[in-house]
Amino acid sequence: IPLQVSWAEAGLALTRTLALVEPRAGDEVLHVTEATAAPGPVGKVRLGFTLAGRSCGQVFYDTTPEARPDGLFFVDLLPAPGEPERLRTAGARLDLAALGSALENRLRIPLPAELGGMHRRIEGLTTRLLGSEGDEGPLRYRLAVALRPARMEGTRISREGLAAVVTVAGEAVVELTPAP
């Protein structure tokens, strides 16, 4: 089951996450006023941060998304190709490695569904849709569904957005008997 977040939603979630954070880049304290997210190189996400402070402007990082039960996180934050040179040319003396390290543990996008009870909700939905028992022509049926808790399987990056891929597995037993 992919839990999809559009790129616009991802940027808003990251902006909210960083609203109260003042990351340090070397001896400089910065404020992130806006964050953006987009597809990056293969398997990566390109994050952009608009900074306020002594060093202001935009900086871009490539990172790997990681799905965890409490949201999408970003690890291995590295300056996008050409970013150090672009900033040096502009006269900025920003410590990109320090800023990346300061941001990495704080970047989180909440998932659009709570995983803890997902398997129970799917069991309930299946039972409501099909009924736990009933008659279908010459047959009677009884349905029992038992699923294990959801597991994170990874992430998927697309042009539309970012998704946490969740697996819900278990058993469904249908008992068919002739109608009386």
C-alpha positions as CSV (number, residue, x, y, z in Angstrom):
1,I,0.0,0.0,0.0
2,P,1.7,3.3,-1.0
3,L,1.0,6.2,1.3
4,Q,1.6,9.0,-1.1
5,V,2.6,12.6,-0.3
6,S,2.7,15.1,-3.1
7,W,5.9,17.3,-3.6
8,A,3.9,20.4,-2.5
9,E,2.7,18.6,0.6
10,A,6.2,17.4,1.4
11,G,7.6,21.0,1.1
12,L,4.8,22.3,3.5
13,A,5.4,19.5,6.0
14,L,9.2,20.1,6.0
15,T,8.7,23.9,6.4
16,R,6.4,23.2,9.4
17,T,8.9,20.8,10.8
18,L,11.7,23.3,10.6
19,A,9.7,26.4,11.7
20,L,11.0,26.3,15.3
21,V,14.5,25.0,14.5
22,E,17.5,27.2,14.3
23,P,20.2,25.0,12.7
24,R,23.8,25.9,13.1
25,A,26.2,26.0,10.2
26,G,29.5,26.4,11.8
27,D,29.3,29.5,14.1
28,E,26.2,30.8,12.3
29,V,22.6,30.2,13.4
30,L,20.1,30.1,10.5
31,H,16.4,30.1,10.1
32,V,14.7,28.0,7.4
33,T,11.8,30.0,6.1
34,E,10.7,27.6,3.4
35,A,11.5,24.0,2.3
36,T,10.9,22.4,-1.0
37,A,11.1,18.8,-2.2
38,A,11.4,17.4,-5.7
39,P,12.8,14.3,-7.4
40,G,16.5,14.3,-7.5
41,P,19.1,12.0,-9.0
42,V,18.0,8.3,-9.2
43,G,16.9,7.1,-5.7
44,K,17.3,10.6,-4.2
45,V,15.2,13.6,-3.3
46,R,16.3,17.1,-3.9
47,L,15.5,19.3,-0.9
48,G,15.7,23.1,-1.1
49,F,15.9,25.4,1.9
50,T,15.3,29.2,1.9
51,L,17.5,30.6,4.7
52,A,17.3,33.7,6.7
53,G,20.2,34.9,8.7
54,R,23.7,36.3,8.0
55,S,23.8,33.8,5.1
56,C,20.5,34.0,3.3
57,G,19.2,32.6,0.1
58,Q,18.6,29.1,-1.1
59,V,20.6,25.9,-0.7
60,F,20.0,22.5,-2.2
61,Y,20.8,19.0,-0.9
62,D,20.3,15.5,-2.3
63,T,19.2,13.0,0.2
64,T,17.8,9.5,0.6
65,P,14.3,9.1,1.9
66,E,13.7,6.6,4.7
67,A,10.3,5.3,5.7
68,R,9.8,4.7,9.4
69,P,6.5,4.0,11.3
70,D,6.3,7.7,12.5
71,G,7.0,9.3,9.1
72,L,9.3,9.8,6.2
73,F,12.8,10.9,7.2
74,F,15.9,11.9,5.2
75,V,19.4,10.5,5.7
76,D,22.7,11.2,4.0
77,L,22.0,14.9,3.3
78,L,24.7,16.0,0.8
79,P,25.0,19.3,-1.0
80,A,23.6,19.0,-4.5
81,P,26.2,18.8,-7.3
82,G,27.6,22.2,-8.0
83,E,26.1,23.8,-4.8
84,P,29.4,24.5,-3.0
85,E,30.9,26.2,-6.1
86,R,27.6,28.2,-6.7
87,L,27.6,29.5,-3.1
88,R,31.4,30.3,-3.2
89,T,30.9,32.3,-6.4
90,A,28.0,34.2,-4.8
91,G,30.3,35.1,-1.8
92,A,28.5,33.0,0.7
93,R,30.6,31.4,3.4
94,L,28.1,28.8,4.6
95,D,29.3,25.5,6.0
96,L,27.1,23.2,4.0
97,A,28.3,20.0,5.7
98,A,27.4,21.5,9.2
99,L,24.0,22.7,8.0
100,G,23.3,19.3,6.4
101,S,24.2,17.5,9.6
102,A,22.0,20.0,11.7
103,L,19.0,19.5,9.4
104,E,19.3,15.7,8.8
105,N,17.9,14.6,12.2
106,R,15.1,17.1,12.1
107,L,13.5,16.5,8.7
108,R,10.3,14.6,9.0
109,I,7.1,14.3,6.9
110,P,4.2,12.7,8.8
111,L,2.4,9.9,7.0
112,P,-1.1,10.4,5.8
113,A,-2.3,7.3,7.8
114,E,-1.5,5.9,11.2
115,L,0.2,2.5,10.8
116,G,-0.4,1.0,14.3
117,G,-4.1,0.0,13.6
118,M,-4.0,-0.1,9.8
119,H,-4.4,-3.9,9.7
120,R,-7.5,-3.7,12.0
121,R,-9.1,-1.1,9.8
122,I,-8.5,-3.2,6.7
123,E,-10.0,-6.2,8.5
124,G,-13.1,-4.2,9.4
125,L,-13.5,-2.7,6.0
126,T,-13.3,-6.2,4.4
127,T,-15.9,-7.5,6.8
128,R,-18.2,-4.5,6.2
129,L,-17.9,-4.8,2.4
130,L,-18.5,-8.6,2.2
131,G,-20.2,-9.3,5.5
132,S,-18.9,-12.0,7.8
133,E,-21.4,-14.4,6.5
134,G,-24.2,-14.6,4.0
135,D,-26.0,-16.4,1.2
136,E,-25.0,-16.2,-2.5
137,G,-27.4,-18.3,-4.5
138,P,-27.0,-22.0,-3.7
139,L,-24.1,-21.3,-1.3
140,R,-23.6,-19.9,2.2
141,Y,-20.3,-18.4,3.1
142,R,-18.5,-17.4,6.2
143,L,-15.5,-15.0,6.1
144,A,-12.7,-14.7,8.6
145,V,-9.9,-12.2,8.0
146,A,-6.8,-12.0,10.2
147,L,-4.0,-9.6,9.3
148,R,-0.6,-8.9,10.9
149,P,0.4,-5.3,11.8
150,A,1.6,-3.1,8.9
151,R,5.3,-3.1,8.1
152,M,7.3,-0.4,6.3
153,E,8.9,-1.8,3.1
154,G,10.6,1.3,1.8
155,T,10.0,4.4,-0.2
156,R,9.0,5.2,-3.8
157,I,9.9,8.5,-5.6
158,S,7.9,9.6,-8.6
159,R,7.1,12.8,-10.5
160,E,3.9,13.2,-8.4
161,G,5.5,12.8,-5.0
162,L,7.0,10.6,-2.4
163,A,5.4,7.4,-1.0
164,A,6.1,5.2,2.0
165,V,5.4,1.6,0.9
166,V,3.6,-0.3,3.6
167,T,2.9,-4.1,3.6
168,V,-0.1,-5.6,5.3
169,A,-0.2,-9.4,5.2
170,G,-2.3,-12.1,6.8
171,E,-5.0,-14.6,6.0
172,A,-8.5,-14.6,4.7
173,V,-10.5,-17.8,5.1
174,V,-13.8,-18.2,3.2
175,E,-15.9,-21.3,4.2
176,L,-18.4,-22.2,1.6
177,T,-21.3,-24.6,2.3
178,P,-24.4,-25.5,0.4
179,A,-27.5,-23.4,1.3
180,P,-30.2,-25.4,3.2
